[in-house]
């Protein structure tokens, strides 16, 4: 019994999970709910304009995951240097802790 409890404690004590999110939409937190039905129509201009609310991704399941500070900076730079108009699909490598991603790398799809 002690071994089972120990294993369960170890599994649940790991808060952050390294992951890759592929072909997800980069979106600001202010617009995440309203663009959920058609995220590819959400524009770069709007995303940049609302970036102060925080940036993140909208998963294929429609869940919004917010970036940490470093992720916001990386995503803002990516948006600023792009000429994309909409369909802001990205690949993100990072660690998820709850609904926040500590971004290691973000790039266009």
N, C-alpha and C positions, 0 to 999 in steps of 0.2 A: 504494500500500500504506500509506503514511504517513497518508493521509486516512482510510482505513478504520480504522486503529488509533486515530486521534484521535477519530473518531466513536464507536467502541466504548467508549473510555475515558470520554468525556463521558456516554454513556448509563449506564454502570455507576457513575459517581461521584455521581450523583444518588441520595442515600440515602432521602430522605423524599418521599413521593408524596401530594399533596393528593387527598383522596377524600371521598365521601359514602357512608355506609352507611345504607340505608333499610329500615325495618321489620325491624330486628334486635333480639335479646333482650338486655336489660341483665341481667348476672349477675355474681356475685362469683367470683373465681378459685378459691376453695376448692370451690365446688359445680359449676363449669363442666363437668367430666367426667361427674358423676353425673346432671346434668339434661339432658345432650345429647340424649337420646332424646325428651324432652318438655319443652322449655324454658319453654313457656307455663304449665306447672303450678308452676314455681318461684315462691315467694311473695316479696312485697316485704319481709315481716318477716324471712325468712331472709336475703335479700340485704343488708338493713341490718345484721343481726346478724353477718354474715360479711364486711362491707365492709372490715374491717381487713386482710383478705388481698389486697385490691385488687379493683377493679371493671373491667369491660370488656364486650365484646359477644360473643355467640355468633352467628356468621354462618349463613346458610342452608346452607352447606357443612359446618357443625358445627365450624368453627375458632374458637378463643377468641383474641381480640385484647385485650390489656390496655391500660388507660388510663394515661397519665402522671399525675403528681401533680395537676395542674390539672384534668384530666379526672375523677379520683377525687373531687375536691372538688365539681365541677359535678354529677356523677352522684349523690353523696350528698345534696346539697341538693335535687335533683329528687325523689329517693326520699322524703326527709324531709317535703317539702311536699305529697306526694301521698296520696290515699286509695285508690289502686289496691291490690288484693289480690294479683293475679297478672297474667299476660300483660303483662309489662314490656317492651313494644315501643317502640323509640326510633329516632330519626333522628340520626346523628352526622356532623358535619363536622369534618375534621381532617387531619392528615398522618401517614401510616403510615411507620414506620421499623422494619423487621423485624416483630416481633409486638406492637409497642407503637404506640398511637395518641396523638399529641399533639392533644388535643381542643380545637377552637375553639368548637364549639357542640353542645349536646345538647338534644333536646326529645322529648316524648311523641309517639307515632304515634296 
